[in-house]
Amino acid sequence: MFSILHQLLLGNVAYHKPHASVYSQQARRLNAVWNNTHHSDIGIERILRLMLLLSQYVLPGLHIRAFGHRIGLKANELLVEFFVLLKLAFPFYLLFYTHIKDGYMMLFIAYLLCDSLNYIVSVIFLDDVFPKTHSYRRTLILLFLNYLEVIISFAFFYRYAGLQDNSIHMSGIITAPLDHLYYSIMIATSIGFGDVIPASDLSKELSIIQAVLFLLFILFFFNFFNSRLENLKNKE
């Protein structure tokens, strides 16, 4: 049974374990960006790249990779994917099966969301210091799952806002979790039928933030896709 599960999840892919720890690799990336080793960045771009690397020390993703590195590179890959799925499932569970009014849980979901947003932006702006992925398709799947997390997390935020002051209306006051998920998807796809209207300042602020993140994600996605096409052309 174990061999079948191993073959199902890992196949026969060969992995070469790096000698340096995850934290040592992270320090080298910081040093490379600081000294312009791989890329001649200046100004805002340089500050953004440094902030992305520094902020990873206080986000869970780096420490998850460090823990998985001790187990083995194959386990590390699966652990990262499990963590991504967990970040997707947790706000979904809170949205549909709880009635949390505690602001601390909202902050915790926002903390996890920052980790996903950091990954999305790092794929574009730090591609020169991170090792090339062994699977472009895997990176694409992880990007998609991270954006699904953004949608579900904001649905939870809207539900939290609604539980506070009944702030979102759809032909009257709505409280059903599916309604909040529906509204979040409408924002995330820029459709906006107009049947759900944010009425409070908190709901409006959340809607603005999500709409801006949608535009940034589209920009980053096309940049990532275009880079992939350029790499394929260079190989040809």
N, C-alpha and C positions, 0 to 999 in steps of 0.2 A: 504493500500500500504506500509506504514511504517513497519507494523508488518511482512509483507512478506519479505521485504528487511532485516529486523532485523534477521528473521529466516534464510534467505539465507546466510548472512554473519557471523552470530554469533552462530546460532543454539541454543542449550540448555546448552552450556558449562557454568559451574559455575566458577567464578573468585573470588579470595580472594585478596582484595586490601591491599598491604603492608602499614604499618603505616608510615614508613620513606620515605622522599622525595628521588628522584632519585639522587640528589647531595649528600645526606647523605649516601645513599647506596654506591655511588662511593667512598666516603671518607673511608668507612669501608673496601671496597675492597683493597684500597691502604694500609690501616693499616694492613690488613690480609697478604698481600704479603710482606710488609716491615718486619713484625714480624714472617714470616714463620708459620702462624697460621694453614693453611691447607696443605701446601706443602713445603718440605725442598729443596728449589731451591738455587743454588749458581751460581756465575760467570755469563756467558753470558745469560743463561736462566733467571736468576733473573733480570738482567738489561733489557732484552727484555720485561719481564712481567711488570716491572715498567714503561717502556717507553710506552707500549701499553695503560696502564691505564691513564698515565699523558697526552698523546697525545689526548685522547678522550675529554678532556676539551676544546680543540681548534677545534674539529671537530663537525659537525652539529648533528650527530646521538644522542649524549648524551642529547643535548638540545631539540631535537625533542621528545625524551622519557620523558624528564622533563615536557614539555608542555602537552603531552598526559596524563601524570600521574595526572595532575590537573583536567582533564576532567573526567577521569575514566579509569580503567584498560582495559575494553573492547575497548573503543575508542582508547586507547594507542596502542593496538595491531594493529588495523586497520590503525592508523596514521603511524606507523612504516612501514607497508606494502605499504601504499600509497607513503611514502617517497622513498622506494626502487624502486617502479615503476616509480616515477618521475625522479629519478637518471638514470633510464634506458631510459626513453622517451626523456629527455632533450638533451643528445648528439646525439640521433637518429634524432631528429628534426634539430639540428644544422648541422648534416652531410648531410641530404638530401634536406633541404629547405633554407639553407643560404650559403653565400659565405664569411664567416668571415675571415679576415686576421689579426684581432686584437689579439695580444698575451695574453691580459688580459683574454679573454674568454677561451683560452687554459689553463691558470693557474687555472681558476675557475673549469673547468672540471677535472683537475688534483687534485684539492682540494676535490671535491666530490668523486673522485676515491680513494683518500687516506682513506676516511671514510669507503668505502666498503672493501678495503684491510685490514683495521684495524679490521673490523668485522670478516672477514674470518680467520685471524690469531688468533684473540681473542677466537674464537670458540674452537680452539685447545689448546692454551697456558694458557687460563684463565678459563677453564671449572670448576676449583675447587672453584672459588670465585663468579662466576655468578650462579644464580639460575637455576636449571635444567629445561629445556624446557618442556612444557606440551605436545608438539607434535614434535617428531623427524622428521616427514614428512614435517612439516612447516619449520623447520630449514634447511632441505635439499632443499626445494624449494627456500628459501631465498638465500642460498649459490649459487644455480644455477643462479638465477636472478642477483646476484652480479657479477658472472663471465660473464654473458651476457653483463653487463654494462662495464666490462673491455674490452671485444671485441669491442663493439660499440664505447667506448671512444677512444681506440687506432685507430680505423678507422677514427674518427674525427681528431686525431693528424696527421695521415698520409695525410689526405686531407689538413689540415693546412700546412703541409710541402710541399705538392704538389703545393698549391696556392702560396707559397713563392718562390719556385725555380724549379717547375716541376720535383720533385726529384724522383718520382717512375715511372718506365717504364713497359709497357706490350706490346711488339711488337711496341714500340714507346712510346710517352708520353701519360699518361692517366690522366684524371681529373674527370671522372664520380664517384659519391659517391659510387655506387655499386661496382666499381673496388677496392676502398679502403676498403670497408667492406669485400669483397672477400679476399683481401690480409691479413687482420686482422684475418679472420677465418682460413686461411691457417697456419698462425703463431700459432694461439691458439690451433689448432689441430695437430700441428707438421707435417702436410702433405707436404707442400711446393713443388708444382709442378715445380717451377722454371720459370714460365711465367711472374711473377712480380718480378722485381729486384730493391731494394733500391739503389739509386745512390749517394745521398748526405750523409754527415756525420750525419745530424739530423735524417734522415730516418733509417740509420743503427743503430744509438743509440736507437731509439724507438723500432726497431725490436729486438735488444738484450734484452732490458728491458722486452718487452712482452714475449719473449721466456723464460726468467728466471721466470717470474710470472706464466707462464703455468706450468713449472716444479714444482714450489712451490705449486701451487694449486692442482696438482695431488697428491703430497706428503701429503698435509693437508687433502684432501678429503679421501684418503685411511686410514689415521690415524683416522679421524672422523668415518668412516664406520667401521673400526676395533674396535674402542671403543664401538660402538653401539652393535656389535656382542658379545663382551665380557660382556656387561651389560645384554644382553639377556641370555647368558649362565649362568651368576651368578644367575639370577632369576629362571632358571630351576633347 
